[in-house]
Amino acid sequence: MHDATHTRRALRVLGTTLFTTLAVLLANAAPVQTALARLPGSRFVALSFGGVGLLARLGAALIVTVLVVHALREPGARRPHETAAATLRALGVAALALAALGYLDVPYRLPRTTLVGTVAVLAVLLPAWFVALDRGRNREGGTLVVGADPRQISTALEATTRPVVGYASAVSWPSGPAADRQVDTDGGDDSVATTLAEHERLGGLSRLDDLLADADVDTVVPALPHADRAEFFGILDVCRRHGVAVSVPEDHGGDVLLAADGSPERQPGFDRIDLEPWGVGARLGKRAFDVCFAALVLCATLPVLALAALAVTSEDGGPVFYTQERTTLFGDTFDVYKFRTMRPASESATPGDDGDRITRVGRLLRRTHVDELPQFWAVLRGRMSVVGPRAAWTDEEELLLAETSAWRKRWFVKPGLTGLAQLHDASSEVPKEKVRYDVEYIRRRSLALDAAIVARQLWRVLAEVGALAADACRRDD
């Protein structure tokens, strides 16, 4: 593993050095300098160097670029777009450092025209090089078992039928013959110690990100007793970012979203977790829909937002908004903002009727759904989607998880403002029914389905607002 890691790092440095040299030489060429200087509105001056002057400037550019890029661009996610984005961020810092040298009039700095040309070339070559290195890794890697309990790790190591790279654990056990080792197995036998001695401990759980970046691992098996929010779903999130599959024993699959895996590579006795139920194209299309729709709604309802804020604060002098911690992708949490509709500090985690706690203005905001509008800001920020499993309050989720552990299946996609469960009037008071509709949406999701759900929800809102207006007119008569 270490030889492969050192080889990849050497190739990163070598590629950065070669491409930076090529970029500087290309940007320094007279035709390129002239072309940049002639750009419309350009203030660039064509200035080429040769001999010692060029070599000195090339050396300065190499030192800054190689050091900065490889200090900031740590080996990370294997997904191409994340690899490219991380490389571009590091290149941006390197460009700022080179520009600072010019601002400070450091000798042998790159002229502005050469700097722009160099960065433009590197912005194409470096991301492509790093992506190629990541994609060229051995995808037929082995299995990594992660956990904390020696018995569970040993059981997983013995159950897997594929090559094992090793295991990662927060606890380190002494090496050596099983008879000479003290392993707490709660009264277990020497087989646990023997199994652990036969495999390499690669590090602790805190190093999982680095392990997946460096080692040839294609499958992770979490040897954990529960699918908890922090540790278990934290492992899933790291594996998702690295493009590594996750498998769990068949009797542990009820808490997570499983993939329909009929491939011959499937391990007997294990189920593969569906870390990304939707493809890249589907996610990009959904994100574009979310941004456009959220921006349109916020702009169109700006006067309504202002009036609602004034009404809320005028009624009892309390805060305009209330924040609530809710769950998003892979059990992560975020704060959602809504117009306050209840008396301050009167909310309850138990699903049920809130009628005795709702204010007069709050009742109107709820009936017209205006209280939900500030949540579109979370959609713009990427913490939520317009359509998806409705985001649940984390305190309430503790009660819901006690009723059905399958509730965690909703955590594999971003939460939404509305969804299939809302159209079928499935609420958190019946969590199993709600989960069933949410999982059905995850499996069936398409842009057409999202549009249909939004259209039906808008029709509902307009119908409710119309009925409310009609009631008000009848009372006036």
C-alpha positions in Angstrom: 0.0 0.0 0.0 2.8 2.4 0.9 4.7 1.8 -2.3 1.5 2.6 -4.3 0.9 5.7 -2.2 4.4 7.0 -2.8 4.2 6.3 -6.5 0.9 8.3 -6.8 2.4 11.2 -4.8 5.5 11.2 -7.0 3.3 11.2 -10.1 1.3 14.2 -8.8 4.5 16.2 -8.2 6.0 15.1 -11.5 2.9 16.0 -13.4 2.6 19.4 -11.7 6.2 20.2 -12.4 6.0 19.2 -16.1 2.7 20.9 -16.7 3.8 24.1 -14.9 6.9 24.2 -17.1 4.9 23.7 -20.2 2.4 26.3 -19.2 5.0 29.0 -18.4 6.9 28.3 -21.7 3.7 28.4 -23.7 2.5 31.6 -22.0 5.9 33.2 -22.5 5.8 32.5 -26.3 5.6 35.7 -28.3 2.4 34.7 -30.3 0.6 34.0 -27.0 1.7 37.2 -25.5 0.5 39.1 -28.5 -2.8 37.3 -28.6 -3.5 38.1 -24.9 -2.4 41.7 -25.3 -5.0 42.1 -28.1 -7.9 40.8 -26.2 -10.8 43.4 -26.1 -10.5 45.6 -23.1 -7.2 44.0 -22.2 -4.5 46.0 -20.3 -1.9 43.2 -20.8 1.5 44.1 -22.3 3.3 41.6 -24.5 6.5 40.7 -22.7 8.6 37.6 -23.4 11.8 36.5 -21.8 14.6 34.2 -22.7 17.8 32.8 -21.3 18.5 33.3 -17.6 15.5 35.6 -17.1 13.1 32.9 -18.3 14.8 30.2 -16.3 14.7 32.2 -13.1 11.0 33.1 -13.6 10.2 29.4 -14.4 12.0 28.3 -11.2 10.0 30.8 -9.1 6.8 29.6 -10.7 7.6 26.0 -10.1 8.5 26.4 -6.5 5.3 28.3 -5.6 3.0 26.2 -7.7 4.3 22.8 -6.6 4.5 23.7 -2.9 1.1 25.4 -2.8 -0.8 22.9 -4.9 0.5 19.9 -3.0 0.2 21.5 0.4 -3.5 22.3 -0.2 -4.6 19.6 -2.6 -4.6 16.7 -0.2 -5.5 13.3 -1.6 -9.3 13.2 -1.2 -12.4 12.1 -2.9 -12.1 10.0 -6.0 -15.2 11.3 -7.8 -14.0 13.2 -10.8 -15.8 16.5 -10.3 -14.7 16.7 -6.6 -11.1 15.9 -7.6 -11.2 18.6 -10.3 -12.7 21.2 -7.9 -10.1 20.5 -5.2 -7.3 20.9 -7.7 -8.8 24.2 -9.0 -9.1 25.6 -5.5 -5.4 24.8 -4.8 -4.4 26.3 -8.1 -6.3 29.4 -7.3 -4.3 29.9 -4.1 -1.1 29.3 -6.1 -2.2 32.0 -8.6 -2.8 34.4 -5.8 0.6 33.7 -4.3 2.3 34.3 -7.7 0.3 37.5 -8.2 1.4 38.7 -4.7 5.0 38.2 -5.8 4.3 40.6 -8.7 2.6 43.1 -6.4 5.6 43.1 -4.1 8.0 43.6 -7.0 9.9 40.4 -6.2 12.7 39.8 -8.6 12.0 37.3 -11.4 8.3 37.5 -10.8 6.0 36.4 -13.6 4.7 39.3 -15.7 0.9 39.6 -15.5 0.3 38.5 -19.1 2.5 35.4 -18.5 0.7 34.7 -15.2 -2.7 34.8 -16.7 -1.7 32.5 -19.6 0.1 30.1 -17.2 -2.9 29.8 -14.9 -5.3 29.3 -17.8 -3.2 26.4 -19.2 -2.9 24.8 -15.7 -6.6 25.1 -15.1 -7.1 22.6 -17.9 -4.1 20.3 -17.5 -3.8 19.9 -13.7 -7.4 18.8 -13.0 -7.3 16.4 -15.9 -4.0 14.9 -14.6 -5.3 14.4 -11.1 -8.6 12.9 -12.3 -6.6 10.6 -14.6 -4.4 9.5 -11.7 -7.4 8.8 -9.4 -9.3 6.9 -12.1 -6.2 4.9 -13.0 -6.1 3.4 -9.5 -6.7 -0.3 -9.0 -10.4 -0.5 -8.7 -10.2 -4.3 -8.0 -9.0 -3.5 -4.5 -9.8 -5.3 -1.3 -12.1 -5.1 1.6 -11.5 -2.9 4.6 -13.3 -3.7 7.8 -13.9 -0.8 10.2 -15.1 -1.0 13.8 -14.3 -0.8 17.5 -15.2 -4.2 19.0 -12.7 -7.0 18.4 -15.3 -9.7 18.2 -17.4 -7.8 15.6 -14.3 -7.0 13.5 -13.2 -10.7 13.7 -16.6 -11.9 12.6 -16.7 -9.5 9.6 -13.1 -10.5 8.6 -14.0 -14.2 8.7 -17.3 -13.7 6.9 -16.0 -11.8 3.9 -15.1 -13.9 0.8 -13.1 -11.2 -0.9 -9.4 -10.2 -0.4 -9.0 -8.2 2.7 -6.7 -5.2 2.9 -6.9 -5.0 6.6 -9.0 -3.3 9.3 -9.3 0.1 10.9 -10.2 0.5 14.5 -10.2 3.1 17.2 -8.6 0.5 19.5 -5.1 -0.9 18.9 -4.3 -4.4 20.0 -0.7 -5.6 20.6 0.8 -7.7 17.9 2.3 -11.1 18.3 1.1 -14.7 18.8 -2.5 -15.0 20.0 -1.4 -16.7 23.2 0.8 -13.8 24.2 -1.9 -11.1 23.6 -4.6 -9.7 25.9 -7.7 -9.1 23.8 -11.0 -8.3 25.5 -13.5 -10.4 23.8 -16.1 -10.6 26.6 -15.1 -14.1 27.4 -14.4 -15.2 23.9 -11.8 -17.7 22.7 -8.5 -17.4 21.0 -10.0 -17.4 17.5 -10.7 -13.6 17.8 -7.1 -12.8 18.6 -5.9 -15.2 15.9 -8.1 -13.6 13.2 -6.9 -10.1 14.2 -3.3 -11.2 14.2 -3.7 -12.5 10.6 -4.7 -9.0 9.3 -3.0 -5.7 9.4 -4.5 -2.8 11.4 -4.1 0.2 9.1 -5.1 2.9 11.5 -8.0 4.3 13.5 -11.4 5.4 12.3 -10.2 9.0 12.3 -7.8 8.1 9.5 -10.5 6.5 7.3 -10.4 9.5 4.8 -6.6 9.1 4.4 -6.8 5.3 4.2 -9.4 5.4 1.4 -7.4 8.0 -0.5 -4.2 6.0 -0.3 -5.1 2.3 -0.1 -6.6 0.1 -2.9 -9.9 -0.4 -1.2 -13.1 -1.0 -3.2 -15.4 -2.1 -0.3 -15.8 -1.1 3.3 -17.6 -3.3 5.8 -18.7 -1.4 9.0 -18.4 -3.8 12.0 -20.6 -1.6 14.2 -23.5 -2.7 16.4 -25.9 0.1 15.4 -26.5 2.4 12.4 -26.0 5.5 14.5 -26.0 9.0 13.2 -22.4 10.0 13.9 -20.1 7.0 13.5 -22.0 4.7 11.1 -23.3 7.4 8.7 -20.0 9.3 9.0 -18.3 6.2 7.6 -20.9 6.1 4.8 -20.3 9.7 3.9 -16.6 9.2 3.7 -17.0 6.2 1.5 -19.5 8.0 -0.8 -17.0 10.8 -1.3 -14.3 8.3 -2.2 -16.5 6.2 -4.5 -16.0 3.1 -2.3 -18.8 0.6 -1.9 -20.2 -0.3 1.5 -21.5 -3.7 2.4 -23.3 -4.9 5.6 -24.3 -8.3 6.8 -27.7 -9.3 5.5 -29.3 -9.2 8.9 -28.2 -5.6 9.4 -29.8 -4.2 6.2 -33.2 -3.2 7.6 -31.9 0.2 8.8 -30.3 1.4 5.5 -31.1 1.9 1.8 -29.9 -1.2 0.0 -28.9 -1.5 -3.6 -30.6 -4.0 -6.0 -27.3 -5.9 -6.4 -27.6 -8.9 -8.6 -24.0 -8.7 -9.9 -21.7 -11.8 -9.6 -19.3 -9.8 -7.5 -21.8 -9.6 -4.7 -20.5 -11.2 -1.5 -22.7 -14.0 -0.2 -24.2 -13.0 3.2 -23.7 -9.3 2.5 -25.9 -6.5 1.1 -24.6 -3.5 -0.6 -25.7 -0.1 0.6 -27.0 2.3 -2.0 -24.9 5.3 -1.2 -26.0 7.3 -4.2 -29.5 6.3 -5.4 -29.4 8.8 -8.2 -26.8 9.2 -10.9 -24.6 12.3 -11.6 -26.9 13.6 -14.3 -30.0 13.2 -12.2 -28.4 15.0 -9.3 -27.2 17.9 -11.5 -30.7 18.2 -13.0 -32.3 18.2 -9.6 -29.9 20.8 -8.3 -30.6 23.1 -11.3 -34.3 22.7 -10.8 -34.0 23.5 -7.0 -31.9 26.7 -7.6 -34.2 28.0 -10.3 -37.4 27.3 -8.5 -36.2 28.6 -5.1 -34.8 31.8 -6.6 -38.1 32.4 -8.5 -40.2 31.8 -5.4 -38.1 34.0 -3.2 -38.1 36.9 -5.7 -41.9 36.6 -6.4 -42.9 36.5 -2.8 -40.6 39.2 -1.4 -43.5 41.6 -0.5 -45.3 38.7 1.2 -42.2 37.9 3.2 -41.9 41.5 4.4 -45.5 41.6 5.4 -45.3 38.3 7.2 -42.2 39.4 9.2 -44.0 42.6 10.2 -47.1 40.7 11.3 -45.2 38.1 13.4 -43.2 40.6 15.4 -46.2 43.0 15.8 -48.4 40.3 17.4 -46.4 39.6 20.6 -43.0 41.3 20.1 -41.3 38.0 19.8 -38.7 36.9 17.2 -39.7 36.8 13.5 -38.0 33.5 12.8 -37.5 30.4 14.7 -34.7 27.9 13.9 -34.8 24.2 14.3 -32.1 21.6 13.8 -33.1 19.1 11.1 -31.5 16.2 9.4 -30.0 16.3 5.9 -27.8 13.9 3.9 -26.2 11.0 5.8 -27.5 12.1 9.2 -25.8 15.5 9.0 -27.7 18.4 10.6 -28.5 22.0 9.7 -30.6 24.8 10.9 -33.9 25.5 9.1 -35.6 28.9 9.3 -39.3 29.4 9.3 -41.6 32.2 10.3 -42.5 31.7 13.9 -46.1 30.5 14.3 -46.1 29.4 17.9 -45.5 31.0 21.2 -41.8 31.2 22.0 -40.3 28.1 23.6 -43.6 26.1 23.3 -42.7 23.5 20.7 -42.8 19.8 21.6 -40.9 16.9 20.0 -43.9 14.6 20.2 -45.8 14.4 16.9 -49.3 15.6 17.3 -51.7 18.6 17.5 -50.0 22.0 18.1 -53.3 23.9 18.1 -53.1 25.2 21.7 -49.6 26.7 21.0 -50.2 28.4 17.7 -50.6 32.2 17.6 -53.4 33.9 15.7 -51.0 35.2 13.0 -49.2 31.9 13.0 -52.5 30.1 12.2 -53.0 32.3 9.2 -49.4 31.8 8.1 -49.7 28.0 8.4 -53.0 27.9 6.5 -51.5 29.8 3.6 -48.1 28.0 3.9 -46.3 31.4 4.1 -44.5 30.2 7.2 -42.6 27.7 4.9 -41.2 30.3 2.5 -37.9 31.1 4.4 -36.9 27.4 3.9 -36.3 28.2 0.2 -33.1 29.8 1.5 -31.9 26.4 2.6 -32.7 25.1 -0.8 -30.5 27.8 -2.4 -27.7 26.9 0.0 -27.9 23.2 -1.1 -29.0 21.8 2.3 -32.4 20.9 1.1 -34.3 20.2 -2.1 -37.7 21.4 -3.3 -38.9 17.8 -3.4 -37.7 14.9 -1.2 -38.4 13.3 2.2 -39.6 16.1 4.4 -36.8 17.3 6.8 -37.5 16.1 10.3 -36.6 17.8 13.6 -33.7 16.0 15.2 -35.4 15.8 18.6 -38.5 14.4 17.0 -36.4 11.8 15.1 -35.3 10.2 18.3 -38.9 9.3 19.0 -39.5 8.2 15.4 -36.3 6.0 15.3 -37.6 4.2 18.4 -40.7 3.3 16.4 -39.0 2.2 13.2 -35.3 2.0 12.6 -36.1 2.1 8.8 -36.5 5.9 9.3 -32.7 6.1 8.5 -33.4 5.1 4.9 -34.6 8.7 4.4 -31.0 10.0 5.1 -29.6 8.8 1.8 -30.9 11.9 -0.1 -31.4 15.5 0.7 -34.7 16.4 2.5 -37.3 18.3 0.7 -40.0 20.9 1.4 -42.6 18.6 0.0 -42.7 15.0 -1.3 -44.7 12.0 -2.1 -45.6 11.4 1.5 -47.2 14.8 1.8 -49.3 14.2 -1.3 -50.7 11.1 0.4 -51.2 12.9 3.8 -48.7 10.6 5.5 -47.4 12.3 8.6 -44.8 11.6 11.3 -47.6 10.3 13.5 -47.4 7.1 11.4 -43.7 6.9 10.7 -43.7 3.5 8.9 -46.2 4.7 6.3 -44.2 7.9 5.8 -41.0 6.0 5.3 -42.7 3.7 2.8 -43.7 6.7 0.6 -40.3 8.4 1.0 -38.5 5.3 -0.1 -40.9 4.9 -3.0 -40.0 8.5 -4.0 -36.3 7.7 -3.8 -36.7 4.7 -6.0 -39.0 6.4 -8.6 -37.5 9.9 -8.6 -37.3 11.7 -11.9 -37.5 15.3 -13.1 -41.1 14.6 -14.3 -42.1 13.2 -11.0 -40.6 16.3 -9.2 -42.5 18.6 -11.5 -45.7 16.6 -10.9 -45.4 16.7 -7.1 -44.6 20.5 -7.2 -47.6 21.1 -9.5 -50.0 19.1 -7.2 -48.6 20.8 -4.1 -49.1 24.3 -5.6 -52.6 23.4 -6.6 -53.3 22.3 -3.0 -51.9 25.6 -1.7 -53.9 27.7 -4.1 -57.0 25.8 -3.3 -56.5 26.2 0.5 -55.8 30.0 0.1 -58.9 30.3 -2.1 -61.0 28.5 0.4 -59.6 30.7 3.1 -60.5 33.8 1.1 -64.0 32.5 0.4 -64.6 32.0 4.1 -63.4 35.5 4.9 -65.8 36.9 2.2 -68.7 34.9 3.6 -68.0 36.2 7.1 -67.9 39.8 5.8 -71.3 39.3 4.2 
